[in-house]
């Protein structure tokens, strides 16, 4: 009872109350500051061009219209054509889903090996693998382009999938390895004594407790791959460009009158998938990162 009374008394301390008010005030101001551009984008995307010309940047629309959204999705000019974001959006979907699934699964197996089935030189091999986390994108453009040409995957969706799998493996391996080292080795030894092999232990023991780190890896890879521009513009063809490249082409189109409402609608369309992922699974992302931060 004394502890509870002390805790309640502590919360009513004027200094503590003032400190909390200041913290919340700063957080609210920061949130408003970062949300203003998004608010402007949404408001602009539902305005007509006449409304944009005669109104202020942050003014509410006089008349709400979704014409800009329809045009951005289906008929906005993206450089050499006027087919909108639709085809490029689905190009990104076809690229992201297999890239995320394959790189996450391989990273899980790699992390399992480096944490529970160590072999001679495994730490050195893991250290070299981690170098991939620090190699700038620009360094691998030329050799990767040559590699894609040699294996017949240049200028295609499959080539982009291959690139993102390879570049994502160091990150997913690191995530899973740091998470799996927190699992007691005694559990693995007990499973081995019971006759379980490599994949059975992975399937029956490791995977059931891996949901938090799978969420981390999936969110990380989805965000990185969906938002990538450099690989998309360097390794894709006209029919395989992701939505980030199409958005750049649309925004930089200089033919005719500049339609800012269409540009804003297209930008929101391009960002909605990653925004949705973070809203739905953001708290699990933080939990997974904390769960894997105990050991390294």
N, C-alpha and C positions, 0 to 999 in steps of 0.2 A: 504493500500500500504506500509506503514511504517513497519508493521509486516512482510509482505512478504519479503521486502528488508532486514530486520534484520535476517530473517531466512536464506536467501540466503547468507548473509554475514557470518553467523555462520557456514554454511557448508564449506566455503572457509577458515576458520581459520586453520592455519598450525598445531596447537596443536591437533585440532579435527581430521584433516586428518591423522596425524601420529598415533593417537589413533586408528582410524578405520583400518589403514593398519596393525597395530600390532594385533588387534583382528582378522582380516581376516587371517593373517599369522598363528596365533596360531590355528585357526579353521581348516585351510587347513592341517597343520601338524598333528593335532589330527585325522582328517578324514583319511589321508594317513596311519597313524599308525594303526588305527583300521581296515582299509580295506586290509592291506597287508596279514593277515592270510587268508582272504576270497579269495584274488587273488591267493595265493599259493594253496589253495584247488582246485580252478577251474583249474589252470594250471596243477596240478598233476592229476586231474581226467581225463584230455584229453590226457595224455601222455601214451606211452607204458611202460612196465616194463624195457625194455632195455634203453629207454630214461631216466627213473628215476635213474637207476643205474649209468649211465655215465654222467648225467647232474648235474647242480646245483639246489638247492631247489627252487629258484625263477626264474630259466631260462625258457625261452619260449620253448614250445614243438617243436622238430624238425619235427615231423609228428603228426598231430591232428587225434585222434581216439576216437570214442565213445564206444569202446568195454567195457571199465570199467563201463560205465553207464548201458549198456545192462546187463552186468553180475550182477551189484549191484541190479538192478531192478528184474531180473528174475532167476538168477542161482547162486548167491553168497551164500556160506555156512554160516548159522547163528546158529552155535552150533551143533544141532543134525540133521539138514537137509540142503539142498542146493536149497531152493526155492526162495531165494532172498528177497528183501524188499517188493515185490508187495502185498502179502497177509497181511503183517503186516501194510502196509500203509493203506489199506482199513479197517483193524481192527480199526486203529486210527480214520479214517473218520467216521465209524459207531459209534464210541464211542463219538467223539467230537460233532457231529451235535445235537443229542438229548440232550446231557448234557448241551450244551450252550443254546439251545432254552428253555428247561424246567427251568434251574436255572435262566435265565434272566427274563422269564415271572413271575416266582414266586417272584423273587427279586423286580420286578416292582410293583406287588401287595403289597408286604410287605412294600416297601418304601412309597407307596400311603397311606397305613393304618397308618404307624408310623408318617407321616407328616400331614395328613389331617383328619384322623378319630381316633384321640387319645382316648384311653380308660384308665380306672384306672389301674395304674401300667405299662402303655405302655413304659415309659421311662426306668423303671427297666428291663423290658423284653428285650427292645432294647439293653440295656447295656450288658446283659448276652449273647444276640445273637452275639454281637460284639466280645466277647471273642473268638469266632471261628476264627477270623482273626489272632489271635496271638498264637493259639495252634499249636505247631510243628507237622509235619506229623507223626513223629516217635511215638508220644504219643498215637495216635489212631489206630496204626497198629493191635495190638492184639484184642482190643474190636471190631473193625470194622470187622476183620476177623471172629470172633465168630458170629457177627450179620449176616454177609453174609451167613455163614454156616446155621444159624437157619432159614433164610428166603429162602434158596435154591438158592442163587445167587453167591455162591462161584466159583472161577475160570472161570468166564464167562464175556462176554462183558457187559451184563446187570448189573452185580455186579460193574464193573468199572464205568458205567454210574451212578448208584446209589451213589457211593462214591463221584464222582465229583460234582454231584448235591448238596449233603449234604454239602460238604466242600466249595462249591462256594457260597452258599446262604448268609453267612454273608457279603461277599464282594459285591455281587450284591445288597443286601438290603441296605448296607451303601451308595453305589453309588446313587441309586434311591431316598433314603430318603433325602440325602443332596441336590439333585437336585430339588426334589418336594417342599422342604420348601421355595424355591425361588419363587414359584407360589403364587400369592396373595390369601389369604383365602377368600377374598370377592367374587372371582369368584366361589369358591365352594359353598359358602352360597347362592349366586344368583341362582345357578343351583338347590340347594335343595329347594329354595322357588318356583321355577318353577316346582317342582314335580319330579325332576330327582333323581334316587336312586344311590346306591353305584356303581354298575357296569356301569350304563349309564353315570355317571359323569366320571368314569375312561375311558370309551371308547370314549366319545364325547369331553371331556374337557382336560383330562390329556394326553392321548396317542398322540394326534396331535402335542403336543409341546415336545415330549419325544425323538425325533430322536437323538439328540446329546448324551444323556446319554445311549440310547440303543447301540449306536456305541461303547461307552466306555466299557460298560459291555460285549458286544460281543467280542471285541478285547481282553479284559483282560481274559475272560474265555477261549477263543480259544487258546491264548498263554499259559496259565497255564496248561490247560488240554492236549494240544498237546505235550508240552515239559515235561510233568510229567514222571518221571522214577520210583520213589519209589512205588507209588500205582500200577503202571503197573507190576512191578516185584513181588510185594507182593500179589496181588489179582487176577492175570490173570493165565490162564492155557496155555498149549502149543499151543492151537488153538486160543487163544484170546489175545495173547501178542500184545501190541501196538508197533509202529515203534521204539520208544526209546529203548525198551528192545531188539528188534531185532538188532538194531545198536550196542548196547553194546556187544551182542553175536558175531556179525560179527567182530568187531574190536579186540575182545579178542580171536578169533579163532587162534590157534597156529599150525594147521595142514598144512603141506606143506610150500611153499614159501609165505611170507607175501606180499600181493598185496596192496600197499599203494594207488594206483589209484582207486581201487575198494572201499576201505575204504573212501576215500575222496568223491567219487561219491555218496556213500550211505549216508554220512553225509549231503551233500548238498540236496539230495532228502528228508531227514528227516526234514531239516530246511526250505525248499521252501514254504510250506503253510503259516507258520507264517510270513516269510519275505514278501510274497505276500500280506497278510492282512495288514501289517504295511505300505507297499508302497501305497496300494490303499486307505486305510482309516486312515493313521497316523495323518493327519492334523485334521480330525474330532475327533480323540481321544483327542488331546490337547484341542480343542474347548470345548468338552464335560466336560473335567476335570475343565477347567476354569469356565464354566457356572455353575457348581455345587459347586464352591468354595466360593460363595458369603456369604452363611450362612451355619451353621453346627449344 
